[in-house]
Amino acid sequence: MGVIAPFVRIVGRARWAVLATALGQGGCHDAEGREPTGATWSPTSGGTSQGESSGPDETVAGTTTTMPTATAEPDPSSASLDDSGGSTGGPSGEPFSMSDPLIDGTMGSAVGGSFGPDGWTTTDRTDRIYWALPRLAEGSFEFTVTGLTVELMPLNDHEIFAMYEGGWGIEHPIAYNPEFRVNNYKSMIRIYGQAEADRTGQIKLMWGLCPQGAPGYGIDTCACGSFFEEPFGGDPSWDGSPQRLRVEWDAMGSRLLRNGELVLDIDASASGLSLGPQALYASLGTPRPLDVDTAGMPVGVTYSDVVVEGTTGPEATCG
């Protein structure tokens, strides 16, 4: 088969690249093995956890969140980010790599915070950056967080990363309830703050899968088989030094690493499900603080060196 030439686009000091090869057809659950191809690329990435069966997040007052400005997600049409920055689907089995240093700017969409020579620094608990990505059935998202201490986490929940379904006409930046709260494909990192006295500083990893399609959310009442787990654990100390956090996923489930050490491991292999949204999005920060007073990004913390790598896969459907 022929090889499609690599395509590289420069945006300020951020860059992304899609290295595409003409591979064979993929199936709904074609990823195999614990270590996915191209899912362990970081030279410096980043226990035993307790379970928590609280379901996909807390119930909040009201029914929806109204965002001040938003745009509808474009239809997936290729295996890369399109010219408008929209997430796209495309053929399966194509490798993808994106690097966004967050120095003096981002290739994503920033909602608050400030950029500088060291990265992106939060100035409010509702700050976030989000990216539209190809549909990566297996891969990794990693970043460095600097300046994070327990003193900067006074709330119950400090949610610093998320990945989710962003297709089916969901507007962006995504609203919390119900679009994000019960999203069909939800991954999230939560660090417990001082208000959670018995688990302050511990990390929770969420991993939810529901291949029901439109409207892109409703995992709590999924029309077909679904999976959701949210273990927490790990070293509760945060001393402000640079910490490398990495989320990996494949057909076996999802894992969280901190400075290269495994913290949490979610085994979803028995479910037969894998990540297959119509359009994949990822973010630093989440919309939850807009509706929930006990949640927020730690303020005054700097994020840098975002790296996303993986392999594209098919959109999953019920049956």
Number of C-alpha atoms within 10 A of each C-alpha: 7 7 10 10 10 10 11 12 11 10 11 13 14 20 16 20 18 20 18 20 17 13 13 11 11 14 12 18 18 15 20 13 10 15 16 20 17 16 21 15 15 17 7 14 22 22 12 12 17 12 12 11 10 9 15 19 13 10 12 14 9 9 9 13 16 11 14 6 8 13 11 15 19 19 15 20 14 14 26 29 21 16 8 8 16 23 27 24 25 17 20 24 25 21 24 23 20 19 19 22 23 27 18 15 20 24 22 17 16 19 14 16 19 17 19 12 11 15 23 27 23 21 16 14 22 21 24 22 21 23 21 26 26 30 33 29 27 29 26 25 24 25 24 22 23 20 18 21 16 18 12 18 22 18 19 20 28 27 25 20 25 24 26 27 28 32 27 18 15 22 17 18 23 24 21 23 22 18 22 26 22 23 25 32 29 25 23 23 26 24 27 27 28 17 14 15 10 10 17 21 24 20 24 25 25 24 26 27 28 30 27 22 21 14 15 26 28 20 25 17 13 18 13 12 16 20 22 21 21 24 18 24 20 21 12 15 12 17 13 16 12 18 21 23 23 27 28 22 26 30 24 23 24 25 20 27 19 20 15 16 16 17 23 25 21 19 16 20 17 10 15 14 24 30 30 27 32 25 27 25 24 23 22 21 26 31 25 26 19 18 17 15 12 14 24 27 28 30 19 17 19 24 25 23 19 22 19 25 24 28 26 26 30 24 22 21 15 13 8
